[in-house]
Amino acid sequence: MASLNITATPLLRRDETITVALLLAFAGGFLDAYTWIIHGVMANAQTANLVLLWVHGMEGDWMRALQFGPPILAFAAGIVIAAWLRRATGERANVISTLLEILLLITIGILHNRMPEIAGTLGISLVAAMQAAVFTKVEGTTYSTVMITGNMRQAIEGIFAVASGGVAVGRLRRSGIFAAVCCAFGLGAALGALMTKVVPDLALGLPVVALLIVLLRCEAVNSEANS
């Protein structure tokens, strides 16, 4: 009897599920709105920070321009920390980085009244960078949880490809995922703006809850893998 050659389908990594992607995108949008309203800089969009730095610099307003420098440097530091975590901890990098992000946000909330610039601008950009560098895929496809430009491009390209008959209709699922991530980011920004204006001292509690759920989901799958 001829043997059957069956290849097992690999299980989807828990940190690449749609639920995790939406929670992280929500937190990313929330933090960008928070830092823009409180500090006048972007936590995630370093492109905007760099452009505004040079716009104000070329106008001769270097005092205003230089306020965009610290978040750029903090974002770079966060990328380095995330890269080191991936090398040092391997599969547990997602759990450890999320835990660090939660602790940083709690610390920022506590220190906000005493050291608002240092705690808010530097700390949140660090959090954003770590999240961007560690959580890079949803269902095996590269995406971003801290900005929507690339996600929007992939959603639109997928819809166009299906509509023009170039690929299978199944491609629409991937486009739908990217569109949902964009919507979650927008919802996070909307609630971030609302809560920052209404209850600024408690506003960071919502992204902390979102990250706690992400932490629990990632830790659960790591525990199952080690059992």
Residue, then its C-alpha position, 0 to 999 in steps of 0.5 A: m500500500a502506498s504511503l500517504n505524504i501528508t504535511a502538517t499545517p503549522l499552527l498560527r503563532r498567537d502573536e500573529t493572530i488578528t485579535v492581537a493585531l487589532l489590540l496593538a493597532f488600537a494601542g498604537g493609535f491611542l498613544d499617537a493621539y495622546t502624545w500629540i495632544i499632550h506634547g505636540v509630537m508623534a509617538n509612532a510617526q517618526t516621519a512626521n517628527l522628522v519633517l516638522l523638525w526640519v520645517h521649523g528648523m528652516e524657519g529659524d525656530w530651533m527651539r520648537a524644532l528641537q522638541f521633535g528630536p527626543p522622540i526620534l532618538a527614543f524610538a531608535a533606542g526602542i528598536v535597539i532594545a527590541a533587537w537585543l530582546r529578540r536575540a537574547t530571548g528568542e520566542r519570549a521576546n513578544v511576552i517580555s517586550t509587552l510586559l516592559e511596555i506595560l510597565l513603562l506606560i504605568t510609570i509614565g502615567i505616574l510621573h506625568n505630573r512631575m516630569p511630563e516631557i521626559a516621561g511622556t515623549l521619551g517613554i511612549s516613543l520607546v514603547a512604540a518602537m518596541q511594539a513596532a519591532v517585535f510584532t511585525k506579522v499578522e497571519g504570516t504577513t508583514y504589517s505595522t501596528v504603529m502606522i497605517t500607510g503600509n497597511m492601507r497600501q496592502a489593503i487597496e492593492g489586494i482589493f484592486a488585484v481581486a477586482s481586476g481578476g489577477v488573483a483569487v477571491g481569497r486574497l480579499r481576506r488579507s485585504g480585510i485584515f489590513a483594513a481592520v487594522c487601519c480601523a482599529f488604529g483610527l478607533g484608538a486615535a479617536l478614543g485617545a483624543l477623547m480620553t486625553k482631553v476628558v481624563p488626562d491623568l487616567a488616559l493611559g489606562l486603556p492602552v495598558v488594558a489592551l497590552l495586558i490582553v496581548l500579554l496574556r494571549c502571548e504568554a498562554v501560547n508560550s506556556e503551552a509550547n513549554s508544557 
